[in-house]
């Protein structure tokens, strides 16, 4: 029987220490890839376009009564007006970064370039690199406190490589009001469970940016014939005699989960985007950067998929019969 997809390093799936070793082996190459993406897509400082204390010149503006003595006499000598030199407001901002370490993230189908885990780590490290270059404070829940350093991505990568185990969900206790947090996951749990652990961020006044990493096989459900599905979280198996009969219901529920979570984020002023593992990571990085630099802007869904009815129940991670994070063997 042809194999459509499988969990990378399946023996290590439910062993946290083994998953840590897999992650440690990936991180150095992923850091290089993250830096390549940042250099290709975005470089330089992202300013606030606001007058204030900073290093960079922003604009000349006419002098008004009450201005401090920052008159630029050279510019003023060109005409009959007196001009004041403004600098652009620059202030370090705290951005927390997190990539889902759970077993389902190890899934990779034959049509995908990388596993969900690899893509999630690349996106998180790329954001760390970008933010570090911009002078922002960055942190990883449970790994680092907020810090500012030009080599911020490398520091986080080192911590990730040496972390034997990581919790399935981030410790959000240190995240304060006005902070941003980037969460990269497959978000395949039932929507009500995801909202329950994210709600603390909303109540604290933090702003979250959710990036859903999706494998094309788990979205399109290309399985047919006798197919065996394995739950990456528990190891439970389900054998479907005619897997194609599950396709329509599966796809409807899969997209309904995504649409409901995206709608909840939009109501809070958070951003939500989707990145497929058969697409470029740079696509998600650009959308994420735009969402973080637009004052409270919402990027919305970036997949172009048709919307499903809101309020339908989400699917549990590793639920029997689901293609997410599972090893599918399709055959007659």
N, C-alpha and C positions, 0 to 999 in steps of 0.2 A: 504494500500500500504506500502511495506517495505521501510524504510528510510535508504539510503546509507550513507548520511553524512549531517552535519548541522553546522551552525555557533554556537560556544559555546556562551552562554548568548546572544541569538539573539536579545532580546529587547534592549540590550545595544550597538548593533553594530554601529549605526550611532550617538550615543550620546557620545561625547568625554569624558565628565566627568564620565559617567558610565563605559566607557572602562578603564578610569584611576583607578576606584575602582576595576575592575576585575584584572587589572595588579598589583595593590597593594596587593591584596589577594594572588597572585601567587608568588610574588618575594621572600619571605622568604624561601619557599620550593625549589624554583628554585636555590637559592644561595647554599643551602645544596647539591643539586644534582650536581651543577657545580663544587663544591669543591671535591665531590666524584669522578667525572670524571677525574679531574686534578690529584688527588692522584693515580688513577688507571693507567692513561696513561702516563703522563709525570711529572717528578719531577726534581728539581735541576736547576742549572744555565745553560743557553745556551750560550756558549762562541763564540767569533768571530773568533777563531783560527788565531789570528793575534797578532804580537808582539806589546806591548805598555804598557801604565800605567794601572795597575790593581792589584787586590788582589791575583789572582791565579797564581801559578807557571805553566809555559807552557812547556819549554824545556831548555836543555843545548845545546849550540852551540859553535863551535871553536871561539876563540878570533881572531879578525882582527884589524889591525892598525886603530886607530881613535875611537874605542869603549870607552865608559866611563868606569870608574873603578868599574865594577860590577863583577870582576873575582871571581869565586867560587873556592877558593883554595883547599877545601876539595875534590871536584870533580876532579880538575886538578891534584891533587897528585896521582891519580890512574894510570895515564899513562904519556906520554911525551908531551901531548897537554895542552894548557891553555883554559879553558872553561869559558864562560860568562853565567850567569843565566838570562834568559828572563822571563818576566811576560806576561800574555795574556792581550791583549787590551780589556778593558771594558769601554763602554761609554753608558750612559743612552740614550735611543732612545724614541721618542714620537710615540705612537700608539693610534689612535682614534678608538673607538668602537661604533657601532650603530646597533640596531635591529629595523626593520620596525614595527611601531605601528598601521598601517592602519587596517581598519575593516576586510579586506580579510584574515588577518593573524589569525583570530579567528576560521577559518574553521578547522574541524576535521571530517574525515570519520570514519566509523565503523572499517575499517581495519588498522587505524593508532593508535599508542600508545598515542600520545599527539597532541595538536593543533599546528599549525605552529607558533603561537605566543610563546607558551611555549618552543618549540625547539629553536627558534631564541634567546630568552632571556637566555636560558641555555648556548648556545654556546658563546654569548657575555660575560656573566659573567664568564664562564670558561676561556676564553682568558684573561679577566681582572685579574683573580686569578693567572694564569700562568705568565703573564707579571709582575704583582706586586711582585711575588716571585723572579723574575729575576732582579728586580731593575729598570725596565723600567718606563718611564713616560707614563701614560695613561690618556685618556680623553673621554668624551661623548659629541658630539656636542649639544650645547644648554643647557647642564646640568652642566658640569664641565669644568674648564680650565685644562690643563695638570698638573699632580701632580705625585709625587712618594710616595708610602706608602705600607707597607706590607699588610695592610687591604684594598687595593684599590678596590677589588671586593665588599666588604661589603659597602664601601662608595658609590660606584655607585649604588648598590642595594637600599640603603637608599634613594638616590636621585630619583630613578625610582619609588619607592613606594610612595613618597610624591609628585610626579609631577602630578598635576590634569589633564593636557593635554600635549600632545607631538605633534609636527608638523609631517605631513605625510612624509616629506622629511627632511634630516638633514641640519643644517646650516653649510656650508662648508667654510665660510669666514675665519675662524681661522686656517685652515690647510695650512701648509707651505711646501716648497720644502724639499724633503727627508723624510718627515713624511710618516708613513703607516696608512692606515685606513681599518678597517674590516667592511664590510657592509653585514648584514644578512637580507634577504628579500625573498619574493617569486618572485620578479622581473617579475611580470606578465603583467606589462604595455607594450605597444608597444615598440619595441627595440629603435626606434628613440627617444622616450620620455625619456627612461632611459639613453641613451647616452648623450642626451642634458644636463641633470643635473649633470652627472658624468664628462663631458668634462672639467669642471673647474679644476678638480683634475689633469687631464692629462696636462693641460696647465701650472699648477703650479709646475709640476715635482714631485708630490706626487705619492706614489705607493698604489694602492687599491687591496684588496682581497675580491672578491665577493663570498658569500656563498648563493646559492639558496636553500631555504627550500621548499620541495615539498611534498604534500600529495599524496599517491598512487592513490587515486580515481581521482584527478584532472589530473594526468598524463595518467592513463589507461582508463579513461572514461567508467566505468562499467555500465552505465545507459541503461535501456531498457524499452520499453513500454511507457505508458503515464507518463511523468516526469515533475515536476514543478521545475524550476530553479529561485533562488532569488538572485538579485544583492546585495551583502553586503554593497556596497558603497551608493547606491541610494534607495534600497528597491524595485526596479522594478522587475517584475516577467515575466517569459516566460514559457509557457506550450508547451512541445513537445509531439505530438501524438505518435510518434515512435522514441524515443531518440536514439536508436541504429543506426539509419540512419545518425546521425551526427558524429558518432564515428571516422570514418577514417579521415575525413577532420579536425576534432578537434585535433586528435593526431598528424597529420602532421604539423599543424600550431603551436601547443604547442612545439613540439621538434625543429621546425625551429627557433622559437623565442630564445630558449635556445642556439642552435648552433651558431646563429648569434651574440648573446651577448658574448658567450665564445670566438669566433674568434676575436671580437673587443678587448677583454681583452688581448688575446695572442699577438696581434700586439703591444700593449702598454707595454708588459712585466709584466702585472698584472696576478694574479691567479684567477681561477674560479673553484669552486667545487660545487657539488650538494649533499644535504643530505635529504634523504626521512624520513618522520616522522614514518615510520614503521621499520626504521633501528636505530642503535645506534648512539647517538650524538658523541661518542668518535671517530667514523670513520672520521667525518668531522674535529674534533679537531686535529687529527694526521696529516691529509693532510694540514690543515691550518698552523699548526706549521712548517711543512716541507717547505711550500712555503715562510714563513716569515723568516726562518733562512737560506735559500738558496739564495745567492746573486742574486736577480733578477730572480730567477727560476720561471717557470710557471708550476703549477701542472696539469692543463688540466682537462677535464671532468673525473669524477670518477664514472660515472653511468654505463658505458658500453653500453649505448643506441646507436642504429644506428644513423648516422648523416643524417640530412635533407639538402635540397638545401639551400644555403645561400641566403640572400637578400629577403626572403619571409616576408610579413608583419607580425608583432607580433600581439598579441591579447590584447585588452584593458582589464584592470582589471574590472571584473564585467560585461563584454560584454554579451549581451543576448545569451543564449544557451551555455554558458561556465560553466564548472563544478567547476571552481576555486572559493573557498570561498563561495560556494552556498549550499543551502539545496536541495538535490535531493530526490524525492520520486518516486521509481520505482515500477511499477505495471502493470498489464495487461490492 
